[in-house]
Amino acid sequence: MNSNLIVYPTDFSDCANNAMPYVIALGKALKCKIKMVHAIEIGSLSSAEESPDMRINLIKLLEEQATKKLTKRKEEIETLGLECDYDVIQGRSLFLKEYMENLAPLLIVMGTIGKHGLENKIFGSFATQTIRNPKSIVLAIPEKAKFNNLSEIVFATDFHLKDKSCLEFIKKIRKYYDANLRVIHVNDNFTDLKQEKENFLQLEAEIIKVIGSRDLSFELLYGDDVDDKLLELLDSSKPDMLALITRKRNFIERIFDKSLAKKMVNHTNVPVLVFS
């Protein structure tokens, strides 16, 4: 894994543009170089398939347009003291697995809905496969998220073995932005409340050893449905970021799915930091 690289995929849509402030914020906090990536989907250029020359010319035009936009953004990012470059790549799907694996970035920051008919899918082909990559840490930025600060971070734990390494990562962000960290666990096992409390107290002690006790709180919540309880928490506290491990992918989908009932729409402004 390249511990000094953040990858920012963009299709220049409003949602992708909305992720840019988070890219910059995390670049500063993690002291990382930023690589912007724009993919030209060859498979979508059906109108030019009958004429190879037209196809080649269209690809060239799209590459030139993308390069112009990326060059401008690169210059803007570099004025903030961050190192930045970009790639314009071609492929038959929006997510080019081999390309991303070769980069092996520390973090991928991406908007969750783009241009290419992604509205009816949770992340579209790029984001879905990215978030399923077991080597990726992904910061998924919802369509309605607005960067303010990263002063309140919620980490939802289910007593996972990877909690410690995830918190080490969060620690860097927390230190840079002087953020408050709330560690929560939702208990839906009412048959062994004593054991759950003991597990949580043990976790609390371990976390304090890792990141200290300053601006740190712990909450053991109870509910029949873990996902609903988390959503209730987001609605009441409106944190700047929710962090969790990928086995909560169903919960992530519920947050971002545009077909949800009205009450769920309120939660689409919370960025989610997804660990594998």
C-alpha positions as CSV (number, residue, x, y, z in Angstrom):
1,M,0.0,0.0,0.0
2,N,1.3,3.5,-0.9
3,S,1.0,5.3,2.4
4,N,1.5,8.7,0.8
5,L,-1.1,8.6,-1.9
6,I,-4.8,9.6,-2.1
7,V,-6.7,8.8,-5.3
8,Y,-9.5,11.0,-6.3
9,P,-11.6,9.5,-9.2
10,T,-13.7,12.1,-11.0
11,D,-16.1,12.3,-13.9
12,F,-16.4,16.1,-13.4
13,S,-20.0,15.7,-12.2
14,D,-21.4,17.9,-9.4
15,C,-21.1,15.0,-7.0
16,A,-17.5,14.3,-7.9
17,N,-16.7,18.0,-7.6
18,N,-18.4,18.0,-4.2
19,A,-15.8,15.5,-3.0
20,M,-12.9,17.8,-3.8
21,P,-12.8,19.7,-0.4
22,Y,-12.6,16.4,1.4
23,V,-9.7,15.3,-0.9
24,I,-7.9,18.5,0.1
25,A,-8.7,18.1,3.7
26,L,-7.5,14.5,3.9
27,G,-4.4,15.4,1.8
28,K,-3.4,17.9,4.4
29,A,-4.2,15.8,7.4
30,L,-2.5,12.6,6.1
31,K,0.4,14.5,4.3
32,C,-0.4,12.7,1.1
33,K,0.1,13.3,-2.6
34,I,-3.2,13.5,-4.5
35,K,-3.7,11.7,-7.8
36,M,-6.8,12.6,-9.8
37,V,-8.1,10.0,-12.2
38,H,-10.5,10.4,-15.0
39,A,-11.7,7.3,-16.9
40,I,-12.9,7.4,-20.5
41,E,-15.3,4.5,-20.9
42,I,-14.6,3.1,-24.4
43,G,-17.5,0.8,-24.2
44,S,-19.9,3.7,-23.9
45,L,-18.8,5.3,-27.2
46,S,-21.2,3.2,-29.3
47,S,-22.0,6.1,-31.7
48,A,-18.5,5.9,-33.0
49,E,-18.1,2.2,-33.3
50,E,-18.9,1.9,-37.0
51,S,-16.1,4.3,-37.9
52,P,-12.7,3.6,-36.3
53,D,-11.5,7.1,-37.3
54,M,-14.5,8.7,-35.7
55,R,-13.9,6.7,-32.6
56,I,-10.2,7.6,-32.4
57,N,-11.0,11.3,-32.9
58,L,-13.7,11.2,-30.2
59,I,-11.4,9.6,-27.7
60,K,-8.8,12.2,-28.5
61,L,-11.2,15.0,-28.0
62,L,-12.4,13.6,-24.7
63,E,-8.9,13.2,-23.5
64,E,-8.0,16.7,-24.4
65,Q,-11.1,18.1,-22.6
66,A,-10.3,16.0,-19.5
67,T,-6.7,17.0,-19.5
68,K,-7.6,20.7,-19.6
69,K,-9.9,20.4,-16.6
70,L,-7.5,18.3,-14.6
71,T,-4.6,20.6,-15.3
72,K,-6.6,23.5,-13.9
73,R,-7.5,21.6,-10.8
74,K,-3.9,20.4,-10.3
75,E,-2.8,24.0,-10.3
76,E,-5.5,24.9,-7.8
77,I,-4.5,22.1,-5.5
78,E,-0.8,22.9,-5.7
79,T,-1.5,26.5,-4.6
80,L,-2.6,24.9,-1.3
81,G,0.8,23.3,-0.7
82,L,-0.2,19.8,-1.8
83,E,1.5,17.7,-4.4
84,C,-0.8,16.6,-7.2
85,D,-0.8,14.9,-10.5
86,Y,-3.4,13.2,-12.7
87,D,-4.1,10.3,-15.1
88,V,-6.6,10.1,-18.0
89,I,-7.2,6.4,-18.6
90,Q,-9.3,4.3,-20.9
91,G,-11.3,1.2,-20.1
92,R,-14.4,-0.8,-20.7
93,S,-15.8,-0.2,-17.2
94,L,-15.6,2.8,-15.0
95,F,-13.5,0.8,-12.5
96,L,-10.2,-0.4,-13.8
97,K,-9.2,-3.0,-11.2
98,E,-5.6,-3.6,-12.4
99,Y,-4.9,0.2,-12.6
100,M,-6.1,0.8,-9.0
101,E,-4.3,-2.3,-7.6
102,N,-1.0,-1.0,-9.2
103,L,-1.5,2.4,-7.5
104,A,-2.3,0.7,-4.2
105,P,-3.3,4.1,-2.6
106,L,-3.6,4.7,1.1
107,L,-7.1,6.2,0.6
108,I,-9.6,6.7,-2.2
109,V,-11.9,9.7,-1.9
110,M,-15.0,9.7,-4.2
111,G,-18.4,11.1,-4.7
112,T,-21.1,8.4,-4.7
113,I,-23.2,9.4,-7.7
114,G,-21.9,10.5,-11.1
115,K,-23.0,11.0,-14.6
116,H,-23.1,7.6,-16.1
117,G,-26.5,6.4,-15.1
118,L,-25.4,5.7,-11.5
119,E,-28.5,7.2,-9.9
120,N,-30.1,3.7,-9.5
121,K,-27.1,2.1,-8.1
122,I,-25.4,2.6,-4.7
123,F,-22.0,3.7,-6.0
124,G,-22.1,2.7,-9.7
125,S,-19.6,0.2,-11.1
126,F,-16.6,2.3,-10.1
127,A,-17.6,2.9,-6.5
128,T,-19.1,-0.5,-5.8
129,Q,-16.0,-2.4,-6.9
130,T,-13.7,0.1,-5.2
131,I,-15.5,-0.4,-1.9
132,R,-15.3,-4.2,-2.3
133,N,-11.6,-4.1,-2.8
134,P,-10.2,-5.6,0.4
135,K,-7.1,-3.4,0.1
136,S,-8.9,-0.1,-0.1
137,I,-9.8,2.5,2.5
138,V,-12.6,4.6,0.9
139,L,-14.1,7.9,1.9
140,A,-17.5,7.9,0.2
141,I,-18.9,11.4,-0.1
142,P,-22.7,11.6,-0.5
143,E,-24.3,13.9,-3.0
144,K,-25.5,16.3,-0.4
145,A,-22.4,16.5,1.8
146,K,-20.9,19.9,2.4
147,F,-17.5,20.2,3.8
148,N,-17.4,22.4,6.9
149,N,-14.8,20.8,9.1
150,L,-13.9,17.5,10.6
151,S,-14.6,18.4,14.2
152,E,-16.9,15.4,15.0
153,I,-16.1,11.8,14.0
154,V,-18.2,8.8,14.9
155,F,-16.6,5.3,14.8
156,A,-19.1,2.5,14.9
157,T,-17.5,-0.7,16.3
158,D,-18.7,-4.2,16.4
159,F,-15.7,-5.4,18.4
160,H,-13.8,-6.2,15.2
161,L,-10.1,-7.3,15.3
162,K,-9.2,-4.5,13.0
163,D,-10.6,-1.8,15.2
164,K,-7.1,-0.8,16.5
165,S,-5.6,-0.3,13.0
166,C,-8.7,1.7,11.9
167,L,-8.4,4.0,14.9
168,E,-4.7,4.5,14.2
169,F,-5.7,5.9,10.8
170,I,-8.5,8.1,12.3
171,K,-6.0,9.3,14.9
172,K,-4.1,11.2,12.2
173,I,-7.3,13.0,11.0
174,R,-8.4,13.7,14.5
175,K,-5.1,15.2,15.5
176,Y,-4.9,17.6,12.5
177,Y,-8.5,18.8,12.9
178,D,-8.6,18.6,16.7
179,A,-11.7,16.5,16.3
180,N,-13.9,14.9,18.9
181,L,-14.2,11.1,18.5
182,R,-17.3,9.2,19.6
183,V,-16.9,5.4,19.7
184,I,-20.2,3.7,19.6
185,H,-21.5,0.1,19.7
186,V,-25.1,-0.8,19.1
187,N,-26.1,-3.9,21.1
188,D,-29.0,-5.9,19.6
189,N,-28.2,-9.0,21.8
190,F,-30.4,-8.6,24.8
191,T,-29.6,-12.1,26.1
192,D,-26.1,-11.3,27.3
193,L,-26.0,-7.7,28.3
194,K,-23.4,-8.2,30.9
195,Q,-20.9,-9.7,28.4
196,E,-21.6,-6.9,26.0
197,K,-20.8,-4.3,28.6
198,E,-17.6,-6.1,29.6
199,N,-16.5,-6.2,26.0
200,F,-17.2,-2.5,25.5
201,L,-15.3,-1.6,28.7
202,Q,-12.3,-3.6,27.5
203,L,-12.4,-1.9,24.1
204,E,-12.6,1.5,25.8
205,A,-9.4,0.8,27.8
206,E,-7.6,-0.4,24.6
207,I,-8.7,2.6,22.6
208,I,-7.5,5.1,25.3
209,K,-4.1,3.4,25.1
210,V,-4.0,3.9,21.3
211,I,-5.2,7.5,21.0
212,G,-5.5,8.9,24.5
213,S,-8.6,10.1,26.3
214,R,-8.8,13.7,25.2
215,D,-12.0,14.6,23.2
216,L,-13.0,11.0,23.3
217,S,-16.3,9.5,24.4
218,F,-17.9,6.0,24.4
219,E,-21.5,5.1,24.0
220,L,-23.2,1.7,24.3
221,L,-26.5,1.9,22.5
222,Y,-29.3,-0.6,22.5
223,G,-31.8,-1.4,19.7
224,D,-33.5,-4.3,17.9
225,D,-32.1,-3.1,14.5
226,V,-28.4,-1.9,14.5
227,D,-28.7,0.0,11.3
228,D,-31.8,1.9,12.4
229,K,-30.1,2.8,15.6
230,L,-27.0,4.1,13.8
231,L,-29.3,6.2,11.5
232,E,-31.1,7.6,14.5
233,L,-27.7,8.6,15.9
234,L,-26.7,10.3,12.7
235,D,-30.0,12.2,12.6
236,S,-29.6,13.5,16.1
237,S,-25.9,14.3,16.2
238,K,-25.0,15.1,12.6
239,P,-21.3,14.2,12.7
240,D,-18.8,15.3,10.1
241,M,-17.9,11.7,9.3
242,L,-18.9,8.2,10.1
243,A,-16.2,5.5,10.2
244,L,-16.9,1.8,10.1
245,I,-15.7,-1.6,8.7
246,T,-17.1,-3.0,5.5
247,R,-19.2,-5.7,7.1
248,K,-21.6,-2.8,7.6
249,R,-21.9,-2.4,3.8
250,N,-25.7,-3.0,3.9
251,F,-25.9,0.0,6.2
252,I,-23.8,2.1,3.8
253,E,-26.2,1.2,1.0
254,R,-29.1,2.2,3.1
255,I,-27.6,5.6,3.7
256,F,-26.9,6.4,0.1
257,D,-29.8,4.6,-1.7
258,K,-31.9,7.3,-3.4
259,S,-35.0,5.1,-3.4
260,L,-35.2,5.1,0.4
261,A,-38.2,6.5,2.3
262,K,-38.2,10.2,3.0
263,K,-36.9,9.8,6.5
264,M,-33.7,8.3,5.2
265,V,-32.9,11.2,2.9
266,N,-31.8,13.3,5.9
267,H,-28.8,11.0,6.3
268,T,-27.3,11.4,2.9
269,N,-25.1,14.3,4.0
270,V,-22.8,12.2,6.2
271,P,-19.5,11.1,4.6
272,V,-18.6,7.5,5.4
273,L,-15.0,6.3,5.9
274,V,-15.0,2.6,5.0
275,F,-12.3,0.2,6.2
276,S,-11.9,-3.3,4.8
